[in-house]
Amino acid sequence: MDIVVYSKPQCVQCTATVKALQTKGIKHSVVDLTQDDSAMKAVQSMGYRQAPVVVAGSHHWSGFRPDMIDQIC
């Protein structure tokens, strides 16, 4: 499953999400929403207005969600 974390610089929840994924050994990629207009539009089209947005297969959520990270382990 491909996991993508859409984040912004100096975002505390974004940093916590990435660290949690790394700690659990979950492979993921990070996309900076301030540098990628198409990614920003895609995230907004899903209804999200805050970072991070995590897309894991057909599941997605916003914010630091350890419970959701545990589900994708």
CHARMM-style PDB file with segment names, atoms N, HN, CA, C and O in Angstrom:
ATOM      1  N   MET     1       0.845  -1.170   0.000  1.00  0.00      PROA
ATOM      2  CA  MET     1       0.000   0.000   0.000  1.00  0.00      PROA
ATOM      3  C   MET     1       0.895   1.239   0.000  1.00  0.00      PROA
ATOM      4  O   MET     1       1.859   1.327   0.761  1.00  0.00      PROA
ATOM      5  N   ASP     2       0.559   2.182  -0.860  1.00  0.00      PROA
ATOM      6  HN  ASP     2      -0.224   2.111  -1.478  1.00  0.00      PROA
ATOM      7  CA  ASP     2       1.274   3.452  -0.889  1.00  0.00      PROA
ATOM      8  C   ASP     2       0.709   4.377   0.171  1.00  0.00      PROA
ATOM      9  O   ASP     2      -0.505   4.541   0.287  1.00  0.00      PROA
ATOM     10  N   ILE     3       1.601   4.978   0.943  1.00  0.00      PROA
ATOM     11  HN  ILE     3       2.588   4.845   0.849  1.00  0.00      PROA
ATOM     12  CA  ILE     3       1.192   5.923   1.984  1.00  0.00      PROA
ATOM     13  C   ILE     3       1.868   7.256   1.691  1.00  0.00      PROA
ATOM     14  O   ILE     3       3.087   7.336   1.537  1.00  0.00      PROA
ATOM     15  N   VAL     4       1.047   8.296   1.620  1.00  0.00      PROA
ATOM     16  HN  VAL     4       0.057   8.231   1.745  1.00  0.00      PROA
ATOM     17  CA  VAL     4       1.554   9.632   1.336  1.00  0.00      PROA
ATOM     18  C   VAL     4       1.108  10.568   2.449  1.00  0.00      PROA
ATOM     19  O   VAL     4      -0.063  10.595   2.827  1.00  0.00      PROA
ATOM     20  N   VAL     5       2.059  11.333   2.965  1.00  0.00      PROA
ATOM     21  HN  VAL     5       3.011  11.311   2.658  1.00  0.00      PROA
ATOM     22  CA  VAL     5       1.766  12.357   3.966  1.00  0.00      PROA
ATOM     23  C   VAL     5       1.909  13.705   3.272  1.00  0.00      PROA
ATOM     24  O   VAL     5       2.998  14.093   2.847  1.00  0.00      PROA
ATOM     25  N   TYR     6       0.795  14.404   3.167  1.00  0.00      PROA
ATOM     26  HN  TYR     6      -0.090  14.090   3.511  1.00  0.00      PROA
ATOM     27  CA  TYR     6       0.802  15.757   2.619  1.00  0.00      PROA
ATOM     28  C   TYR     6       1.001  16.696   3.792  1.00  0.00      PROA
ATOM     29  O   TYR     6       0.185  16.732   4.714  1.00  0.00      PROA
ATOM     30  N   SER     7       2.093  17.459   3.758  1.00  0.00      PROA
ATOM     31  HN  SER     7       2.756  17.429   3.010  1.00  0.00      PROA
ATOM     32  CA  SER     7       2.455  18.262   4.923  1.00  0.00      PROA
ATOM     33  C   SER     7       2.828  19.684   4.541  1.00  0.00      PROA
ATOM     34  O   SER     7       2.878  20.048   3.366  1.00  0.00      PROA
ATOM     35  N   LYS     8       3.087  20.472   5.571  1.00  0.00      PROA
ATOM     36  HN  LYS     8       3.046  20.177   6.526  1.00  0.00      PROA
ATOM     37  CA  LYS     8       3.558  21.850   5.409  1.00  0.00      PROA
ATOM     38  C   LYS     8       4.769  22.034   6.315  1.00  0.00      PROA
ATOM     39  O   LYS     8       4.886  21.353   7.334  1.00  0.00      PROA
ATOM     40  N   PRO     9       5.673  22.947   5.957  1.00  0.00      PROA
ATOM     41  CA  PRO     9       6.845  23.202   6.793  1.00  0.00      PROA
ATOM     42  C   PRO     9       6.439  23.695   8.189  1.00  0.00      PROA
ATOM     43  O   PRO     9       5.450  24.411   8.347  1.00  0.00      PROA
ATOM     44  N   GLN    10       7.204  23.305   9.168  1.00  0.00      PROA
ATOM     45  HN  GLN    10       8.007  22.724   9.040  1.00  0.00      PROA
ATOM     46  CA  GLN    10       7.031  23.731  10.556  1.00  0.00      PROA
ATOM     47  C   GLN    10       5.643  23.418  11.104  1.00  0.00      PROA
ATOM     48  O   GLN    10       5.101  24.169  11.914  1.00  0.00      PROA
ATOM     49  N   CYS    11       5.079  22.310  10.657  1.00  0.00      PROA
ATOM     50  HN  CYS    11       5.520  21.700   9.998  1.00  0.00      PROA
ATOM     51  CA  CYS    11       3.773  21.843  11.122  1.00  0.00      PROA
ATOM     52  C   CYS    11       4.020  20.761  12.177  1.00  0.00      PROA
ATOM     53  O   CYS    11       4.549  19.694  11.865  1.00  0.00      PROA
ATOM     54  N   VAL    12       3.641  21.037  13.405  1.00  0.00      PROA
ATOM     55  HN  VAL    12       3.212  21.903  13.659  1.00  0.00      PROA
ATOM     56  CA  VAL    12       3.908  20.118  14.515  1.00  0.00      PROA
ATOM     57  C   VAL    12       3.212  18.776  14.294  1.00  0.00      PROA
ATOM     58  O   VAL    12       3.816  17.724  14.502  1.00  0.00      PROA
ATOM     59  N   GLN    13       1.946  18.807  13.874  1.00  0.00      PROA
ATOM     60  HN  GLN    13       1.455  19.662  13.706  1.00  0.00      PROA
ATOM     61  CA  GLN    13       1.224  17.558  13.641  1.00  0.00      PROA
ATOM     62  C   GLN    13       1.819  16.772  12.476  1.00  0.00      PROA
ATOM     63  O   GLN    13       1.821  15.541  12.486  1.00  0.00      PROA
ATOM     64  N   CYS    14       2.324  17.490  11.474  1.00  0.00      PROA
ATOM     65  HN  CYS    14       2.322  18.490  11.467  1.00  0.00      PROA
ATOM     66  CA  CYS    14       2.968  16.826  10.333  1.00  0.00      PROA
ATOM     67  C   CYS    14       4.225  16.091  10.798  1.00  0.00      PROA
ATOM     68  O   CYS    14       4.443  14.932  10.446  1.00  0.00      PROA
ATOM     69  N   THR    15       5.039  16.770  11.584  1.00  0.00      PROA
ATOM     70  HN  THR    15       4.861  17.712  11.871  1.00  0.00      PROA
ATOM     71  CA  THR    15       6.268  16.172  12.103  1.00  0.00      PROA
ATOM     72  C   THR    15       5.960  14.956  12.965  1.00  0.00      PROA
ATOM     73  O   THR    15       6.629  13.930  12.851  1.00  0.00      PROA
ATOM     74  N   ALA    16       4.953  15.062  13.827  1.00  0.00      PROA
ATOM     75  HN  ALA    16       4.409  15.896  13.920  1.00  0.00      PROA
ATOM     76  CA  ALA    16       4.575  13.942  14.692  1.00  0.00      PROA
ATOM     77  C   ALA    16       4.092  12.753  13.869  1.00  0.00      PROA
ATOM     78  O   ALA    16       4.391  11.606  14.204  1.00  0.00      PROA
ATOM     79  N   THR    17       3.351  13.014  12.803  1.00  0.00      PROA
ATOM     80  HN  THR    17       3.108  13.945  12.531  1.00  0.00      PROA
ATOM     81  CA  THR    17       2.850  11.939  11.944  1.00  0.00      PROA
ATOM     82  C   THR    17       3.998  11.218  11.257  1.00  0.00      PROA
ATOM     83  O   THR    17       4.044   9.987  11.251  1.00  0.00      PROA
ATOM     84  N   VAL    18       4.914  11.965  10.684  1.00  0.00      PROA
ATOM     85  HN  VAL    18       4.876  12.964  10.688  1.00  0.00      PROA
ATOM     86  CA  VAL    18       6.057  11.362   9.992  1.00  0.00      PROA
ATOM     87  C   VAL    18       6.914  10.568  10.973  1.00  0.00      PROA
ATOM     88  O   VAL    18       7.347   9.461  10.652  1.00  0.00      PROA
ATOM     89  N   LYS    19       7.164  11.111  12.154  1.00  0.00      PROA
ATOM     90  HN  LYS    19       6.812  12.010  12.414  1.00  0.00      PROA
ATOM     91  CA  LYS    19       7.963  10.394  13.156  1.00  0.00      PROA
ATOM     92  C   LYS    19       7.282   9.100  13.584  1.00  0.00      PROA
ATOM     93  O   LYS    19       7.948   8.080  13.758  1.00  0.00      PROA
ATOM     94  N   ALA    20       5.968   9.131  13.755  1.00  0.00      PROA
ATOM     95  HN  ALA    20       5.427   9.960  13.614  1.00  0.00      PROA
ATOM     96  CA  ALA    20       5.232   7.923  14.149  1.00  0.00      PROA
ATOM     97  C   ALA    20       5.329   6.854  13.060  1.00  0.00      PROA
ATOM     98  O   ALA    20       5.509   5.675  13.362  1.00  0.00      PROA
ATOM     99  N   LEU    21       5.213   7.257  11.817  1.00  0.00      PROA
ATOM    100  HN  LEU    21       5.066   8.215  11.571  1.00  0.00      PROA
ATOM    101  CA  LEU    21       5.344   6.297  10.713  1.00  0.00      PROA
ATOM    102  C   LEU    21       6.756   5.711  10.676  1.00  0.00      PROA
ATOM    103  O   LEU    21       6.930   4.505  10.500  1.00  0.00      PROA
ATOM    104  N   GLN    22       7.752   6.567  10.842  1.00  0.00      PROA
ATOM    105  HN  GLN    22       7.610   7.547  10.985  1.00  0.00      PROA
ATOM    106  CA  GLN    22       9.138   6.099  10.842  1.00  0.00      PROA
ATOM    107  C   GLN    22       9.394   5.147  12.000  1.00  0.00      PROA
ATOM    108  O   GLN    22      10.041   4.115  11.820  1.00  0.00      PROA
ATOM    109  N   THR    23       8.900   5.478  13.183  1.00  0.00      PROA
ATOM    110  HN  THR    23       8.375   6.316  13.330  1.00  0.00      PROA
ATOM    111  CA  THR    23       9.095   4.646  14.369  1.00  0.00      PROA
ATOM    112  C   THR    23       8.513   3.253  14.164  1.00  0.00      PROA
ATOM    113  O   THR    23       9.082   2.259  14.616  1.00  0.00      PROA
ATOM    114  N   LYS    24       7.382   3.191  13.481  1.00  0.00      PROA
ATOM    115  HN  LYS    24       6.920   3.998  13.114  1.00  0.00      PROA
ATOM    116  CA  LYS    24       6.734   1.904  13.245  1.00  0.00      PROA
ATOM    117  C   LYS    24       7.271   1.203  11.998  1.00  0.00      PROA
ATOM    118  O   LYS    24       6.824   0.107  11.659  1.00  0.00      PROA
ATOM    119  N   GLY    25       8.218   1.826  11.326  1.00  0.00      PROA
ATOM    120  HN  GLY    25       8.582   2.716  11.602  1.00  0.00      PROA
ATOM    121  CA  GLY    25       8.826   1.216  10.148  1.00  0.00      PROA
ATOM    122  C   GLY    25       7.903   1.173   8.939  1.00  0.00      PROA
ATOM    123  O   GLY    25       8.043   0.303   8.079  1.00  0.00      PROA
ATOM    124  N   ILE    26       6.968   2.102   8.870  1.00  0.00      PROA
ATOM    125  HN  ILE    26       6.855   2.809   9.568  1.00  0.00      PROA
ATOM    126  CA  ILE    26       6.013   2.148   7.763  1.00  0.00      PROA
ATOM    127  C   ILE    26       6.582   3.029   6.653  1.00  0.00      PROA
ATOM    128  O   ILE    26       6.859   4.210   6.859  1.00  0.00      PROA
ATOM    129  N   LYS    27       6.748   2.438   5.484  1.00  0.00      PROA
ATOM    130  HN  LYS    27       6.523   1.479   5.317  1.00  0.00      PROA
ATOM    131  CA  LYS    27       7.267   3.192   4.342  1.00  0.00      PROA
ATOM    132  C   LYS    27       6.222   4.195   3.889  1.00  0.00      PROA
ATOM    133  O   LYS    27       5.032   3.885   3.814  1.00  0.00      PROA
ATOM    134  N   HSD    28       6.684   5.403   3.588  1.00  0.00      PROA
ATOM    135  HN  HSD    28       7.650   5.655   3.649  1.00  0.00      PROA
ATOM    136  CA  HSD    28       5.790   6.471   3.186  1.00  0.00      PROA
ATOM    137  C   HSD    28       6.567   7.521   2.405  1.00  0.00      PROA
ATOM    138  O   HSD    28       7.798   7.542   2.421  1.00  0.00      PROA
ATOM    139  N   SER    29       5.844   8.374   1.733  1.00  0.00      PROA
ATOM    140  HN  SER    29       4.844   8.357   1.720  1.00  0.00      PROA
ATOM    141  CA  SER    29       6.462   9.525   1.092  1.00  0.00      PROA
ATOM    142  C   SER    29       5.824  10.779   1.665  1.00  0.00      PROA
ATOM    143  O   SER    29       4.709  10.743   2.186  1.00  0.00      PROA
ATOM    144  N   VAL    30       6.539  11.880   1.563  1.00  0.00      PROA
ATOM    145  HN  VAL    30       7.444  11.910   1.139  1.00  0.00      PROA
ATOM    146  CA  VAL    30       6.053  13.154   2.091  1.00  0.00      PROA
ATOM    147  C   VAL    30       6.003  14.151   0.942  1.00  0.00      PROA
ATOM    148  O   VAL    30       6.962  14.294   0.185  1.00  0.00      PROA
ATOM    149  N   VAL    31       4.871  14.837   0.823  1.00  0.00      PROA
ATOM    150  HN  VAL    31       4.092  14.721   1.438  1.00  0.00      PROA
ATOM    151  CA  VAL    31       4.691  15.860  -0.209  1.00  0.00      PROA
ATOM    152  C   VAL    31       4.441  17.182   0.501  1.00  0.00      PROA
ATOM    153  O   VAL    31       3.537  17.295   1.329  1.00  0.00      PROA
ATOM    154  N   ASP    32       5.242  18.169   0.171  1.00  0.00      PROA
ATOM    155  HN  ASP    32       5.977  18.078  -0.501  1.00  0.00      PROA
ATOM    156  CA  ASP    32       5.115  19.511   0.750  1.00  0.00      PROA
ATOM    157  C   ASP    32       4.031  20.267  -0.007  1.00  0.00      PROA
ATOM    158  O   ASP    32       4.197  20.590  -1.183  1.00  0.00      PROA
ATOM    159  N   LEU    33       2.935  20.544   0.664  1.00  0.00      PROA
ATOM    160  HN  LEU    33       2.800  20.282   1.620  1.00  0.00      PROA
ATOM    161  CA  LEU    33       1.804  21.215   0.027  1.00  0.00      PROA
ATOM    162  C   LEU    33       2.135  22.639  -0.407  1.00  0.00      PROA
ATOM    163  O   LEU    33       1.477  23.174  -1.300  1.00  0.00      PROA
ATOM    164  N   THR    34       3.138  23.261   0.204  1.00  0.00      PROA
ATOM    165  HN  THR    34       3.672  22.826   0.929  1.00  0.00      PROA
ATOM    166  CA  THR    34       3.498  24.627  -0.176  1.00  0.00      PROA
ATOM    167  C   THR    34       4.326  24.654  -1.460  1.00  0.00      PROA
ATOM    168  O   THR    34       4.530  25.714  -2.052  1.00  0.00      PROA
ATOM    169  N   GLN    35       4.800  23.483  -1.888  1.00  0.00      PROA
ATOM    170  HN  GLN    35       4.634  22.621  -1.408  1.00  0.00      PROA
ATOM    171  CA  GLN    35       5.636  23.400  -3.082  1.00  0.00      PROA
ATOM    172  C   GLN    35       4.951  22.699  -4.254  1.00  0.00      PROA
ATOM    173  O   GLN    35       5.500  22.658  -5.355  1.00  0.00      PROA
ATOM    174  N   ASP    36       3.768  22.151  -4.029  1.00  0.00      PROA
ATOM    175  HN  ASP    36       3.322  22.184  -3.134  1.00  0.00      PROA
ATOM    176  CA  ASP    36       3.096  21.348  -5.053  1.00  0.00      PROA
ATOM    177  C   ASP    36       1.626  21.761  -5.158  1.00  0.00      PROA
ATOM    178  O   ASP    36       0.784  21.315  -4.379  1.00  0.00      PROA
ATOM    179  N   ASP    37       1.336  22.624  -6.140  1.00  0.00      PROA
ATOM    180  HN  ASP    37       2.020  22.987  -6.773  1.00  0.00      PROA
ATOM    181  CA  ASP    37      -0.024  23.144  -6.301  1.00  0.00      PROA
ATOM    182  C   ASP    37      -1.036  22.050  -6.616  1.00  0.00      PROA
ATOM    183  O   ASP    37      -2.170  22.107  -6.140  1.00  0.00      PROA
ATOM    184  N   SER    38      -0.647  21.057  -7.408  1.00  0.00      PROA
ATOM    185  HN  SER    38       0.274  21.011  -7.795  1.00  0.00      PROA
ATOM    186  CA  SER    38      -1.595  19.994  -7.756  1.00  0.00      PROA
ATOM    187  C   SER    38      -1.923  19.143  -6.536  1.00  0.00      PROA
ATOM    188  O   SER    38      -3.054  18.681  -6.386  1.00  0.00      PROA
ATOM    189  N   ALA    39      -0.944  18.933  -5.668  1.00  0.00      PROA
ATOM    190  HN  ALA    39      -0.025  19.307  -5.790  1.00  0.00      PROA
ATOM    191  CA  ALA    39      -1.200  18.186  -4.435  1.00  0.00      PROA
ATOM    192  C   ALA    39      -2.132  18.985  -3.529  1.00  0.00      PROA
ATOM    193  O   ALA    39      -3.031  18.416  -2.909  1.00  0.00      PROA
ATOM    194  N   MET    40      -1.929  20.287  -3.448  1.00  0.00      PROA
ATOM    195  HN  MET    40      -1.199  20.750  -3.951  1.00  0.00      PROA
ATOM    196  CA  MET    40      -2.798  21.137  -2.634  1.00  0.00      PROA
ATOM    197  C   MET    40      -4.229  21.067  -3.145  1.00  0.00      PROA
ATOM    198  O   MET    40      -5.165  20.953  -2.353  1.00  0.00      PROA
ATOM    199  N   LYS    41      -4.407  21.134  -4.451  1.00  0.00      PROA
ATOM    200  HN  LYS    41      -3.646  21.227  -5.094  1.00  0.00      PROA
ATOM    201  CA  LYS    41      -5.751  21.060  -5.028  1.00  0.00      PROA
ATOM    202  C   LYS    41      -6.377  19.689  -4.761  1.00  0.00      PROA
ATOM    203  O   LYS    41      -7.572  19.600  -4.479  1.00  0.00      PROA
ATOM    204  N   ALA    42      -5.585  18.631  -4.847  1.00  0.00      PROA
ATOM    205  HN  ALA    42      -4.614  18.703  -5.077  1.00  0.00      PROA
ATOM    206  CA  ALA    42      -6.101  17.279  -4.602  1.00  0.00      PROA
ATOM    207  C   ALA    42      -6.567  17.137  -3.156  1.00  0.00      PROA
ATOM    208  O   ALA    42      -7.631  16.573  -2.900  1.00  0.00      PROA
ATOM    209  N   VAL    43      -5.784  17.642  -2.215  1.00  0.00      PROA
ATOM    210  HN  VAL    43      -4.920  18.101  -2.422  1.00  0.00      PROA
ATOM    211  CA  VAL    43      -6.136  17.571  -0.798  1.00  0.00      PROA
ATOM    212  C   VAL    43      -7.400  18.386  -0.532  1.00  0.00      PROA
ATOM    213  O   VAL    43      -8.289  17.937   0.192  1.00  0.00      PROA
ATOM    214  N   GLN    44      -7.480  19.569  -1.111  1.00  0.00      PROA
ATOM    215  HN  GLN    44      -6.758  19.933  -1.699  1.00  0.00      PROA
ATOM    216  CA  GLN    44      -8.664  20.410  -0.932  1.00  0.00      PROA
ATOM    217  C   GLN    44      -9.901  19.769  -1.548  1.00  0.00      PROA
ATOM    218  O   GLN    44     -11.003  19.909  -1.017  1.00  0.00      PROA
ATOM    219  N   SER    45      -9.723  19.065  -2.670  1.00  0.00      PROA
ATOM    220  HN  SER    45      -8.828  18.952  -3.101  1.00  0.00      PROA
ATOM    221  CA  SER    45     -10.868  18.401  -3.306  1.00  0.00      PROA
ATOM    222  C   SER    45     -11.410  17.247  -2.463  1.00  0.00      PROA
ATOM    223  O   SER    45     -12.564  16.847  -2.616  1.00  0.00      PROA
ATOM    224  N   MET    46     -10.563  16.710  -1.565  1.00  0.00      PROA
ATOM    225  HN  MET    46      -9.626  17.035  -1.440  1.00  0.00      PROA
ATOM    226  CA  MET    46     -11.015  15.671  -0.635  1.00  0.00      PROA
ATOM    227  C   MET    46     -11.720  16.290   0.574  1.00  0.00      PROA
ATOM    228  O   MET    46     -12.242  15.573   1.427  1.00  0.00      PROA
ATOM    229  N   GLY    47     -11.733  17.626   0.642  1.00  0.00      PROA
ATOM    230  HN  GLY    47     -11.309  18.208  -0.052  1.00  0.00      PROA
ATOM    231  CA  GLY    47     -12.434  18.317   1.720  1.00  0.00      PROA
ATOM    232  C   GLY    47     -11.560  18.727   2.885  1.00  0.00      PROA
ATOM    233  O   GLY    47     -12.074  19.187   3.905  1.00  0.00      PROA
ATOM    234  N   TYR    48     -10.254  18.574   2.762  1.00  0.00      PROA
ATOM    235  HN  TYR    48      -9.836  18.200   1.934  1.00  0.00      PROA
ATOM    236  CA  TYR    48      -9.360  18.909   3.870  1.00  0.00      PROA
ATOM    237  C   TYR    48      -8.871  20.344   3.774  1.00  0.00      PROA
ATOM    238  O   TYR    48      -8.644  20.874   2.687  1.00  0.00      PROA
ATOM    239  N   ARG    49      -8.713  20.962   4.951  1.00  0.00      PROA
ATOM    240  HN  ARG    49      -8.898  20.531   5.835  1.00  0.00      PROA
ATOM    241  CA  ARG    49      -8.252  22.348   5.017  1.00  0.00      PROA
ATOM    242  C   ARG    49      -7.061  22.509   5.948  1.00  0.00      PROA
ATOM    243  O   ARG    49      -6.557  23.619   6.118  1.00  0.00      PROA
ATOM    244  N   GLN    50      -6.596  21.405   6.562  1.00  0.00      PROA
ATOM    245  HN  GLN    50      -7.005  20.503   6.424  1.00  0.00      PROA
ATOM    246  CA  GLN    50      -5.433  21.497   7.451  1.00  0.00      PROA
ATOM    247  C   GLN    50      -4.508  20.312   7.193  1.00  0.00      PROA
ATOM    248  O   GLN    50      -4.933  19.256   6.723  1.00  0.00      PROA
ATOM    249  N   ALA    51      -3.254  20.514   7.508  1.00  0.00      PROA
ATOM    250  HN  ALA    51      -2.908  21.371   7.889  1.00  0.00      PROA
ATOM    251  CA  ALA    51      -2.246  19.465   7.335  1.00  0.00      PROA
ATOM    252  C   ALA    51      -1.940  18.847   8.689  1.00  0.00      PROA
ATOM    253  O   ALA    51      -2.165  19.480   9.720  1.00  0.00      PROA
ATOM    254  N   PRO    52      -1.442  17.647   8.703  1.00  0.00      PROA
ATOM    255  CA  PRO    52      -1.173  16.802   7.551  1.00  0.00      PROA
ATOM    256  C   PRO    52      -2.436  16.083   7.081  1.00  0.00      PROA
ATOM    257  O   PRO    52      -3.404  15.915   7.823  1.00  0.00      PROA
ATOM    258  N   VAL    53      -2.385  15.676   5.837  1.00  0.00      PROA
ATOM    259  HN  VAL    53      -1.600  15.812   5.234  1.00  0.00      PROA
ATOM    260  CA  VAL    53      -3.382  14.758   5.296  1.00  0.00      PROA
ATOM    261  C   VAL    53      -2.623  13.500   4.924  1.00  0.00      PROA
ATOM    262  O   VAL    53      -1.640  13.548   4.185  1.00  0.00      PROA
ATOM    263  N   VAL    54      -3.086  12.374   5.443  1.00  0.00      PROA
ATOM    264  HN  VAL    54      -3.885  12.334   6.044  1.00  0.00      PROA
ATOM    265  CA  VAL    54      -2.442  11.097   5.163  1.00  0.00      PROA
ATOM    266  C   VAL    54      -3.374  10.292   4.262  1.00  0.00      PROA
ATOM    267  O   VAL    54      -4.558  10.127   4.557  1.00  0.00      PROA
ATOM    268  N   VAL    55      -2.818   9.798   3.163  1.00  0.00      PROA
ATOM    269  HN  VAL    55      -1.856   9.932   2.923  1.00  0.00      PROA
ATOM    270  CA  VAL    55      -3.565   8.921   2.258  1.00  0.00      PROA
ATOM    271  C   VAL    55      -2.870   7.569   2.296  1.00  0.00      PROA
ATOM    272  O   VAL    55      -1.694   7.442   1.955  1.00  0.00      PROA
ATOM    273  N   ALA    56      -3.626   6.564   2.720  1.00  0.00      PROA
ATOM    274  HN  ALA    56      -4.581   6.668   2.997  1.00  0.00      PROA
ATOM    275  CA  ALA    56      -3.106   5.193   2.824  1.00  0.00      PROA
ATOM    276  C   ALA    56      -4.064   4.277   2.077  1.00  0.00      PROA
ATOM    277  O   ALA    56      -5.069   3.820   2.623  1.00  0.00      PROA
ATOM    278  N   GLY    57      -3.733   4.020   0.824  1.00  0.00      PROA
ATOM    279  HN  GLY    57      -2.917   4.391   0.381  1.00  0.00      PROA
ATOM    280  CA  GLY    57      -4.640   3.223   0.008  1.00  0.00      PROA
ATOM    281  C   GLY    57      -5.943   3.986  -0.187  1.00  0.00      PROA
ATOM    282  O   GLY    57      -5.934   5.126  -0.651  1.00  0.00      PROA
ATOM    283  N   SER    58      -7.064   3.360   0.167  1.00  0.00      PROA
ATOM    284  HN  SER    58      -7.071   2.434   0.544  1.00  0.00      PROA
ATOM    285  CA  SER    58      -8.366   4.010   0.007  1.00  0.00      PROA
ATOM    286  C   SER    58      -8.776   4.799   1.257  1.00  0.00      PROA
ATOM    287  O   SER    58      -9.838   5.420   1.274  1.00  0.00      PROA
ATOM    288  N   HSD    59      -7.949   4.777   2.290  1.00  0.00      PROA
ATOM    289  HN  HSD    59      -7.086   4.273   2.276  1.00  0.00      PROA
ATOM    290  CA  HSD    59      -8.239   5.497   3.528  1.00  0.00      PROA
ATOM    291  C   HSD    59      -7.471   6.811   3.565  1.00  0.00      PROA
ATOM    292  O   HSD    59      -6.353   6.904   3.059  1.00  0.00      PROA
ATOM    293  N   HSD    60      -8.079   7.814   4.164  1.00  0.00      PROA
ATOM    294  HN  HSD    60      -8.987   7.738   4.575  1.00  0.00      PROA
ATOM    295  CA  HSD    60      -7.376   9.093   4.338  1.00  0.00      PROA
ATOM    296  C   HSD    60      -7.936   9.813   5.545  1.00  0.00      PROA
ATOM    297  O   HSD    60      -9.093   9.636   5.928  1.00  0.00      PROA
ATOM    298  N   TRP    61      -7.072  10.637   6.137  1.00  0.00      PROA
ATOM    299  HN  TRP    61      -6.133  10.781   5.826  1.00  0.00      PROA
ATOM    300  CA  TRP    61      -7.468  11.410   7.317  1.00  0.00      PROA
ATOM    301  C   TRP    61      -6.583  12.633   7.440  1.00  0.00      PROA
ATOM    302  O   TRP    61      -5.571  12.764   6.751  1.00  0.00      PROA
ATOM    303  N   SER    62      -6.983  13.523   8.331  1.00  0.00      PROA
ATOM    304  HN  SER    62      -7.805  13.416   8.891  1.00  0.00      PROA
ATOM    305  CA  SER    62      -6.231  14.744   8.568  1.00  0.00      PROA
ATOM    306  C   SER    62      -5.822  14.802  10.032  1.00  0.00      PROA
ATOM    307  O   SER    62      -6.529  14.311  10.912  1.00  0.00      PROA
ATOM    308  N   GLY    63      -4.671  15.410  10.277  1.00  0.00      PROA
ATOM    309  HN  GLY    63      -4.097  15.810   9.563  1.00  0.00      PROA
ATOM    310  CA  GLY    63      -4.183  15.582  11.644  1.00  0.00      PROA
ATOM    311  C   GLY    63      -3.331  14.413  12.091  1.00  0.00      PROA
ATOM    312  O   GLY    63      -3.197  13.411  11.389  1.00  0.00      PROA
ATOM    313  N   PHE    64      -2.756  14.561  13.279  1.00  0.00      PROA
ATOM    314  HN  PHE    64      -2.865  15.374  13.849  1.00  0.00      PROA
ATOM    315  CA  PHE    64      -1.948  13.497  13.876  1.00  0.00      PROA
ATOM    316  C   PHE    64      -2.897  12.492  14.497  1.00  0.00      PROA
ATOM    317  O   PHE    64      -3.551  12.785  15.498  1.00  0.00      PROA
ATOM    318  N   ARG    65      -2.973  11.305  13.906  1.00  0.00      PROA
ATOM    319  HN  ARG    65      -2.442  11.067  13.093  1.00  0.00      PROA
ATOM    320  CA  ARG    65      -3.929  10.282  14.332  1.00  0.00      PROA
ATOM    321  C   ARG    65      -3.211   8.966  14.605  1.00  0.00      PROA
ATOM    322  O   ARG    65      -3.178   8.096  13.734  1.00  0.00      PROA
ATOM    323  N   PRO    66      -2.634   8.800  15.799  1.00  0.00      PROA
ATOM    324  CA  PRO    66      -1.952   7.543  16.130  1.00  0.00      PROA
ATOM    325  C   PRO    66      -2.853   6.328  15.972  1.00  0.00      PROA
ATOM    326  O   PRO    66      -2.387   5.245  15.618  1.00  0.00      PROA
ATOM    327  N   ASP    67      -4.145   6.507  16.234  1.00  0.00      PROA
ATOM    328  HN  ASP    67      -4.524   7.387  16.521  1.00  0.00      PROA
ATOM    329  CA  ASP    67      -5.080   5.387  16.093  1.00  0.00      PROA
ATOM    330  C   ASP    67      -5.162   4.913  14.643  1.00  0.00      PROA
ATOM    331  O   ASP    67      -5.225   3.712  14.382  1.00  0.00      PROA
ATOM    332  N   MET    68      -5.162   5.844  13.714  1.00  0.00      PROA
ATOM    333  HN  MET    68      -5.111   6.820  13.926  1.00  0.00      PROA
ATOM    334  CA  MET    68      -5.218   5.467  12.300  1.00  0.00      PROA
ATOM    335  C   MET    68      -3.879   4.882  11.838  1.00  0.00      PROA
ATOM    336  O   MET    68      -3.853   3.961  11.022  1.00  0.00      PROA
ATOM    337  N   ILE    69      -2.788   5.406  12.350  1.00  0.00      PROA
ATOM    338  HN  ILE    69      -2.809   6.154  13.013  1.00  0.00      PROA
ATOM    339  CA  ILE    69      -1.471   4.864  12.011  1.00  0.00      PROA
ATOM    340  C   ILE    69      -1.374   3.421  12.488  1.00  0.00      PROA
ATOM    341  O   ILE    69      -0.839   2.570  11.778  1.00  0.00      PROA
ATOM    342  N   ASP    70      -1.883   3.138  13.680  1.00  0.00      PROA
ATOM    343  HN  ASP    70      -2.317   3.829  14.257  1.00  0.00      PROA
ATOM    344  CA  ASP    70      -1.877   1.772  14.194  1.00  0.00      PROA
ATOM    345  C   ASP    70      -2.680   0.838  13.297  1.00  0.00      PROA
ATOM    346  O   ASP    70      -2.320  -0.330  13.154  1.00  0.00      PROA
ATOM    347  N   GLN    71      -3.755   1.325  12.693  1.00  0.00      PROA
ATOM    348  HN  GLN    71      -4.048   2.274  12.810  1.00  0.00      PROA
ATOM    349  CA  GLN    71      -4.589   0.486  11.832  1.00  0.00      PROA
ATOM    350  C   GLN    71      -3.890   0.084  10.543  1.00  0.00      PROA
ATOM    351  O   GLN    71      -4.211  -0.955   9.966  1.00  0.00      PROA
ATOM    352  N   ILE    72      -2.939   0.891  10.080  1.00  0.00      PROA
ATOM    353  HN  ILE    72      -2.679   1.736  10.548  1.00  0.00      PROA
ATOM    354  CA  ILE    72      -2.274   0.558   8.813  1.00  0.00      PROA
ATOM    355  C   ILE    72      -0.994  -0.240   9.014  1.00  0.00      PROA
ATOM    356  O   ILE    72      -0.324  -0.591   8.043  1.00  0.00      PROA
ATOM    357  N   CYS    73      -0.650  -0.529  10.257  1.00  0.00      PROA
ATOM    358  HN  CYS    73      -1.195  -0.244  11.046  1.00  0.00      PROA
ATOM    359  CA  CYS    73       0.556  -1.321  10.551  1.00  0.00      PROA
ATOM    360  C   CYS    73       0.435  -2.730  10.009  1.00  0.00      PROA
ATOM    361  OT1 CYS    73       1.355  -3.533  10.164  1.00  0.00      PROA
TER     362      CYS     73
END
